[in-house]
Structure formats: C-alpha cells, structure tokens
Amino acid sequence: MSAILGNPMVTTAALPLLLGIVLALAARFALPAASPVLTLFWAALLLFFYWDTLGPPAVPPVAASQKLIYLAFAGIVIGLLPERMLGRATSFVAVIAFAAAFLWLGWRRLAGGSLDLQMIAALAVGLLTLIGAALLTARQPSPMPSPEEPFLAPAAVLVLSLSAAIVSVLGASIVTGQLLGSLAALIGGWCLVQYVVMLRGGAAVWWSKGVEFLLLYAAATVLVQVALLAPKANPAALILSSLPPIAAVLVRGRLQGLLPGTRPLRPLVAGILIAIPAMLAIVTAIVWAPHGAALGFS
C-alpha cells in the first residue's frame, strides 16, 4: 500500500481525482453547496496536497516555494468568510490578496530592478491573474442560470492548473507542476460527477464563493511563483496559462452566442472555449521547451 501511495502518478492524478468525485457526491447527497463544512473539506484536501508535495511549512518561510502553503492558508481564511461578506466584496478582496501574493513572492526580484523577459512575463501573469480573479469572483448567478454556468469557474481553475502544470514541468519546475496537476485532477473529479448528474436530468451543484476563491487563489499563486522563479518556463506559455478565468467571464458574456442550444453540449463547448488559451499554452511550451526540459522534447 505504501508503494502505491508513494507513486507520483497516484498522488498527482488518481488520488485527487477520486477525492474530487467523493467531494462532489458529498455536495450532492450530504452537504449543501454553500456549507462551511464543504469548504473545510476542500481546504483540508488542498493543504494535504501542499503538504505532500512541498513538505511541512517552514518557519519562517524563506524560499518562494515555502511561501506557497502560507498563501494557501490565507486563501482558505478568506474563503471561510461568511458568504454574505464575500458576495459583496469578493472582487475587491481578490485584487488585494493577489497583489499582496505577487509582492511577497517576487519582492527580491522586484527590488533587484531587473526588467528582463522573465520579469516582464511575470508582471503580465500577475496582472492577468489579478484581473481574471476579480472578474470571475465578482460574477453572480443569473436569475435563471443556463446549464453551463455552474461549470465556468471550475473549468477556468481546472484548465489554468493543468496548463500551468505542464508549462511548469517543461520549464524544469517539477514540484510546482505536481502540485498544480493534483489540483487539476481534484477539480476534474468534481466536474465529472456534476456533468453526469446534468446528463441524467439533474442540476449541477454550484461552487460556493469561498471554494471558488480559495481554489482560484491557490492555482494562480503557484502560477505566479513559476513565472517569477522558473527561468526555463516559456514566457508566452505562462501568459497564456493565466487567461482561462478571463475566458470564463467572456463565455458568460460576449462569447455566449457561440454555445449550442442543446443542453448537454453547452458545458462541453463552454469548457472548450475556456480551454483554448490553455491548449495554446501547452503547445507553446512543448514546441519551445528549452533543450527538451524535463520531458525530452527538443
């Protein structure tokens, strides 16, 4: 059993996928979607994968990777605020929290004053994730929600995490890639159950604002860390990886006319539209992987 649990493919993909399915079933049959208990379950699993991948928190944190688990704690604290407080001020909180995370992770590089290609890409990633998080968390459910609406935020965080994981691994930052891959698999399990429920005529369960914030914050801060401190990561791929939250907002707005009228197809097509920047990021990272970093591409 220990050999199985020690396999990176199990801890990065299979286990989080299974746990995401369990969470979705719990939200379907045992707990209300807005329940703080459900948010605590998400938070506990998130911290488990941080701890398993990055190790226990260092006191005080020195390296940027040691700061990530503290940022996850901060996202959890904000995510556990009462729903009525988050509903009114989530976008403002997101702007402050993302700006603070960027400054804390990158203050050494910012203080150095160098404005090379990597720093320009990191600034762009930080700005785009901040904008995307503010826009995505500010949206409120429609009076008569369309079938794809409950999937928009999960799809955005899933494809951001997946593309950032691949970009990170190809940029020779294996540990952050493993962490992002675990997060993508966890959300994938949730989305799988919700889509099956919808196919059977039921309604997909919405993420609470707290869950939406803490998972988006976790994925985006890891992406920012990769952009700041992984010099082999492709700058264009990093920037493209930060765009899915903005794409999710556009799918609900200007791109909604591209969605088909058939109910089961709407979440799938919406997911594809949200994933377009992520797919471009993956292709870019593979084609321009420096010296075939980490996976043997040339």
C-alpha positions as a Python dict, from the first residue, in 0.01 Angstrom:
ca = {
    (1, 'M'): (0, 0, 0),
    (2, 'S'): (281, 242, 85),
    (3, 'A'): (442, 168, -253),
    (4, 'I'): (116, 254, -429),
    (5, 'L'): (64, 577, -235),
    (6, 'G'): (428, 667, -297),
    (7, 'N'): (382, 653, -673),
    (8, 'P'): (372, 1013, -808),
    (9, 'M'): (105, 924, -1064),
    (10, 'V'): (-124, 808, -783),
    (11, 'T'): (-75, 1112, -561),
    (12, 'T'): (-77, 1358, -851),
    (13, 'A'): (-366, 1221, -1057),
    (14, 'A'): (-556, 914, -936),
    (15, 'L'): (-598, 1003, -568),
    (16, 'P'): (-706, 1367, -621),
    (17, 'L'): (-944, 1260, -899),
    (18, 'L'): (-1106, 1009, -663),
    (19, 'L'): (-1125, 1264, -382),
    (20, 'G'): (-1284, 1518, -617),
    (21, 'I'): (-1552, 1261, -701),
    (22, 'V'): (-1612, 1199, -329),
    (23, 'L'): (-1647, 1574, -264),
    (24, 'A'): (-1896, 1608, -549),
    (25, 'L'): (-2103, 1318, -417),
    (26, 'A'): (-2096, 1471, -68),
    (27, 'A'): (-2220, 1803, -208),
    (28, 'R'): (-2489, 1617, -397),
    (29, 'F'): (-2624, 1395, -122),
    (30, 'A'): (-2493, 1506, 218),
    (31, 'L'): (-2398, 1873, 240),
    (32, 'P'): (-2538, 2197, 95),
    (33, 'A'): (-2307, 2357, -162),
    (34, 'A'): (-2272, 2672, 50),
    (35, 'S'): (-2199, 2479, 370),
    (36, 'P'): (-1881, 2589, 553),
    (37, 'V'): (-1822, 2219, 622),
    (38, 'L'): (-1786, 2153, 248),
    (39, 'T'): (-1546, 2446, 221),
    (40, 'L'): (-1343, 2296, 507),
    (41, 'F'): (-1324, 1964, 320),
    (42, 'W'): (-1188, 2145, 13),
    (43, 'A'): (-942, 2333, 233),
    (44, 'A'): (-824, 2015, 407),
    (45, 'L'): (-760, 1839, 76),
    (46, 'L'): (-582, 2143, -63),
    (47, 'L'): (-349, 2156, 237),
    (48, 'F'): (-292, 1780, 215),
    (49, 'F'): (-159, 1811, -140),
    (50, 'Y'): (53, 2116, -48),
    (51, 'W'): (200, 1928, 247),
    (52, 'D'): (254, 1609, 46),
    (53, 'T'): (425, 1794, -239),
    (54, 'L'): (611, 2079, -69),
    (55, 'G'): (655, 1941, 280),
    (56, 'P'): (550, 2097, 613),
    (57, 'P'): (552, 2477, 650),
    (58, 'A'): (893, 2629, 718),
    (59, 'V'): (911, 2884, 1000),
    (60, 'P'): (993, 3143, 884),
    (61, 'P'): (946, 3079, 510),
    (62, 'V'): (1249, 3184, 308),
    (63, 'A'): (1222, 3025, -37),
    (64, 'A'): (925, 3113, -257),
    (65, 'S'): (808, 2750, -260),
    (66, 'Q'): (793, 2763, 121),
    (67, 'K'): (565, 3066, 99),
    (68, 'L'): (306, 2887, -115),
    (69, 'I'): (148, 2692, 170),
    (70, 'Y'): (112, 3014, 370),
    (71, 'L'): (-64, 3173, 75),
    (72, 'A'): (-291, 2868, 63),
    (73, 'F'): (-373, 2926, 431),
    (74, 'A'): (-455, 3290, 352),
    (75, 'G'): (-685, 3184, 67),
    (76, 'I'): (-860, 2938, 299),
    (77, 'V'): (-914, 3204, 568),
    (78, 'I'): (-1069, 3436, 310),
    (79, 'G'): (-1272, 3150, 163),
    (80, 'L'): (-1420, 3071, 505),
    (81, 'L'): (-1558, 3423, 548),
    (82, 'P'): (-1940, 3433, 557),
    (83, 'E'): (-2097, 3409, 212),
    (84, 'R'): (-2275, 3743, 251),
    (85, 'M'): (-1942, 3919, 308),
    (86, 'L'): (-1775, 3753, 10),
    (87, 'G'): (-2075, 3821, -211),
    (88, 'R'): (-2041, 4194, -163),
    (89, 'A'): (-1667, 4237, -173),
    (90, 'T'): (-1508, 3930, -335),
    (91, 'S'): (-1355, 4115, -630),
    (92, 'F'): (-1201, 4381, -404),
    (93, 'V'): (-1062, 4112, -171),
    (94, 'A'): (-926, 3924, -474),
    (95, 'V'): (-738, 4230, -601),
    (96, 'I'): (-578, 4294, -260),
    (97, 'A'): (-494, 3926, -199),
    (98, 'F'): (-341, 3867, -543),
    (99, 'A'): (-138, 4189, -535),
    (100, 'A'): (-6, 4102, -189),
    (101, 'A'): (85, 3748, -301),
    (102, 'F'): (274, 3878, -605),
    (103, 'L'): (469, 4129, -397),
    (104, 'W'): (556, 3872, -130),
    (105, 'L'): (668, 3608, -380),
    (106, 'G'): (861, 3846, -601),
    (107, 'W'): (990, 4121, -377),
    (108, 'R'): (1354, 4014, -417),
    (109, 'R'): (1331, 4025, -795),
    (110, 'L'): (1136, 4350, -785),
    (111, 'A'): (1393, 4504, -552),
    (112, 'G'): (1668, 4395, -792),
    (113, 'G'): (1523, 4625, -1054),
    (114, 'S'): (1600, 4397, -1350),
    (115, 'L'): (1339, 4405, -1625),
    (116, 'D'): (1428, 4105, -1837),
    (117, 'L'): (1190, 3889, -2043),
    (118, 'Q'): (1112, 3664, -1749),
    (119, 'M'): (1023, 3959, -1526),
    (120, 'I'): (802, 4111, -1796),
    (121, 'A'): (621, 3778, -1832),
    (122, 'A'): (583, 3752, -1453),
    (123, 'L'): (434, 4101, -1434),
    (124, 'A'): (193, 4015, -1715),
    (125, 'V'): (93, 3688, -1546),
    (126, 'G'): (39, 3869, -1216),
    (127, 'L'): (-174, 4139, -1377),
    (128, 'L'): (-381, 3896, -1585),
    (129, 'T'): (-447, 3660, -1294),
    (130, 'L'): (-549, 3957, -1079),
    (131, 'I'): (-791, 4082, -1346),
    (132, 'G'): (-928, 3735, -1416),
    (133, 'A'): (-979, 3657, -1046),
    (134, 'A'): (-1153, 3990, -983),
    (135, 'L'): (-1388, 3947, -1280),
    (136, 'L'): (-1463, 3581, -1212),
    (137, 'T'): (-1531, 3616, -841),
    (138, 'A'): (-1745, 3926, -897),
    (139, 'R'): (-1997, 3742, -1115),
    (140, 'Q'): (-2327, 3646, -955),
    (141, 'P'): (-2561, 3362, -1064),
    (142, 'S'): (-2824, 3459, -1318),
    (143, 'P'): (-3190, 3457, -1205),
    (144, 'M'): (-3241, 3165, -1444),
    (145, 'P'): (-2894, 3005, -1477),
    (146, 'S'): (-2802, 2834, -1802),
    (147, 'P'): (-2668, 2474, -1785),
    (148, 'E'): (-2305, 2578, -1827),
    (149, 'E'): (-2291, 2844, -1554),
    (150, 'P'): (-2204, 2614, -1261),
    (151, 'F'): (-1912, 2477, -1467),
    (152, 'L'): (-1750, 2809, -1565),
    (153, 'A'): (-1539, 2874, -1254),
    (154, 'P'): (-1438, 2507, -1207),
    (155, 'A'): (-1342, 2483, -1575),
    (156, 'A'): (-1133, 2800, -1551),
    (157, 'V'): (-939, 2680, -1247),
    (158, 'L'): (-903, 2327, -1390),
    (159, 'V'): (-753, 2428, -1725),
    (160, 'L'): (-538, 2701, -1565),
    (161, 'S'): (-396, 2439, -1326),
    (162, 'L'): (-348, 2177, -1598),
    (163, 'S'): (-174, 2404, -1848),
    (164, 'A'): (37, 2564, -1575),
    (165, 'A'): (137, 2217, -1453),
    (166, 'I'): (264, 2117, -1798),
    (167, 'V'): (435, 2452, -1855),
    (168, 'S'): (597, 2419, -1513),
    (169, 'V'): (725, 2066, -1575),
    (170, 'L'): (859, 2161, -1919),
    (171, 'G'): (1026, 2458, -1753),
    (172, 'A'): (1206, 2217, -1517),
    (173, 'S'): (996, 2312, -1214),
    (174, 'I'): (872, 1963, -1132),
    (175, 'V'): (739, 2016, -780),
    (176, 'T'): (505, 2302, -869),
    (177, 'G'): (391, 2103, -1172),
    (178, 'Q'): (298, 1812, -948),
    (179, 'L'): (105, 2041, -713),
    (180, 'L'): (-88, 2202, -998),
    (181, 'G'): (-158, 1862, -1151),
    (182, 'S'): (-310, 1743, -822),
    (183, 'L'): (-533, 2049, -811),
    (184, 'A'): (-647, 1994, -1170),
    (185, 'A'): (-731, 1629, -1101),
    (186, 'L'): (-922, 1719, -784),
    (187, 'I'): (-1141, 1968, -972),
    (188, 'G'): (-1174, 1724, -1263),
    (189, 'G'): (-1335, 1468, -1031),
    (190, 'W'): (-1584, 1731, -915),
    (191, 'C'): (-1672, 1835, -1272),
    (192, 'L'): (-1711, 1474, -1387),
    (193, 'V'): (-1980, 1400, -1127),
    (194, 'Q'): (-2163, 1727, -1190),
    (195, 'Y'): (-2174, 1663, -1563),
    (196, 'V'): (-2307, 1308, -1518),
    (197, 'V'): (-2577, 1447, -1288),
    (198, 'M'): (-2670, 1703, -1552),
    (199, 'L'): (-2687, 1434, -1824),
    (200, 'R'): (-2934, 1245, -1606),
    (201, 'G'): (-3161, 1548, -1587),
    (202, 'G'): (-3043, 1693, -1256),
    (203, 'A'): (-2888, 2030, -1178),
    (204, 'A'): (-2515, 2074, -1130),
    (205, 'V'): (-2405, 2195, -786),
    (206, 'W'): (-2251, 2541, -774),
    (207, 'W'): (-1924, 2615, -601),
    (208, 'S'): (-1967, 2850, -307),
    (209, 'K'): (-1786, 3181, -335),
    (210, 'G'): (-1546, 3062, -66),
    (211, 'V'): (-1448, 2745, -254),
    (212, 'E'): (-1420, 2939, -579),
    (213, 'F'): (-1185, 3192, -421),
    (214, 'L'): (-958, 2953, -233),
    (215, 'L'): (-903, 2721, -532),
    (216, 'L'): (-853, 3005, -779),
    (217, 'Y'): (-613, 3173, -537),
    (218, 'A'): (-416, 2852, -484),
    (219, 'A'): (-377, 2779, -856),
    (220, 'A'): (-297, 3135, -957),
    (221, 'T'): (-37, 3197, -684),
    (222, 'V'): (151, 2882, -784),
    (223, 'L'): (143, 3001, -1146),
    (224, 'V'): (281, 3338, -1036),
    (225, 'Q'): (560, 3163, -846),
    (226, 'V'): (654, 2966, -1158),
    (227, 'A'): (651, 3283, -1368),
    (228, 'L'): (875, 3465, -1122),
    (229, 'L'): (1127, 3195, -1041),
    (230, 'A'): (1138, 2927, -1312),
    (231, 'P'): (1374, 3075, -1574),
    (232, 'K'): (1327, 2783, -1815),
    (233, 'A'): (948, 2821, -1828),
    (234, 'N'): (832, 2967, -2160),
    (235, 'P'): (713, 3329, -2108),
    (236, 'A'): (441, 3316, -2375),
    (237, 'A'): (307, 2986, -2237),
    (238, 'L'): (293, 3133, -1886),
    (239, 'I'): (93, 3432, -2006),
    (240, 'L'): (-149, 3211, -2200),
    (241, 'S'): (-194, 2990, -1891),
    (242, 'S'): (-322, 3288, -1694),
    (243, 'L'): (-609, 3364, -1936),
    (244, 'P'): (-875, 3093, -1863),
    (245, 'P'): (-1051, 3295, -1586),
    (246, 'I'): (-1093, 3586, -1827),
    (247, 'A'): (-1215, 3341, -2094),
    (248, 'A'): (-1473, 3206, -1847),
    (249, 'V'): (-1608, 3557, -1794),
    (250, 'L'): (-1628, 3609, -2172),
    (251, 'V'): (-1811, 3279, -2220),
    (252, 'R'): (-2086, 3407, -1995),
    (253, 'G'): (-2087, 3738, -2181),
    (254, 'R'): (-1973, 3813, -2534),
    (255, 'L'): (-1897, 3453, -2632),
    (256, 'Q'): (-2228, 3311, -2512),
    (257, 'G'): (-2365, 3321, -2866),
    (258, 'L'): (-2113, 3051, -2964),
    (259, 'L'): (-2275, 2798, -2731),
    (260, 'P'): (-2518, 2546, -2885),
    (261, 'G'): (-2881, 2523, -2785),
    (262, 'T'): (-2854, 2157, -2684),
    (263, 'R'): (-2838, 2138, -2304),
    (264, 'P'): (-2579, 1857, -2266),
    (265, 'L'): (-2342, 2022, -2516),
    (266, 'R'): (-2339, 2368, -2360),
    (267, 'P'): (-2099, 2286, -2071),
    (268, 'L'): (-1869, 2094, -2307),
    (269, 'V'): (-1846, 2374, -2562),
    (270, 'A'): (-1808, 2632, -2285),
    (271, 'G'): (-1522, 2425, -2143),
    (272, 'I'): (-1351, 2406, -2481),
    (273, 'L'): (-1374, 2784, -2525),
    (274, 'I'): (-1229, 2839, -2178),
    (275, 'A'): (-954, 2587, -2251),
    (276, 'I'): (-835, 2748, -2577),
    (277, 'P'): (-570, 2968, -2410),
    (278, 'A'): (-458, 2670, -2200),
    (279, 'M'): (-425, 2447, -2508),
    (280, 'L'): (-220, 2717, -2682),
    (281, 'A'): (-2, 2743, -2369),
    (282, 'I'): (65, 2369, -2370),
    (283, 'V'): (153, 2364, -2741),
    (284, 'T'): (378, 2667, -2699),
    (285, 'A'): (558, 2512, -2402),
    (286, 'I'): (613, 2182, -2584),
    (287, 'V'): (739, 2338, -2905),
    (288, 'W'): (974, 2582, -2732),
    (289, 'A'): (1080, 2370, -2434),
    (290, 'P'): (1444, 2467, -2375),
    (291, 'H'): (1668, 2171, -2458),
    (292, 'G'): (1369, 1943, -2409),
    (293, 'A'): (1348, 2044, -2041),
    (294, 'A'): (1223, 1765, -1818),
    (295, 'L'): (1036, 1561, -2079),
    (296, 'G'): (1279, 1511, -2363),
    (297, 'F'): (1135, 1750, -2622),
    (298, 'S'): (1380, 1928, -2846),
}
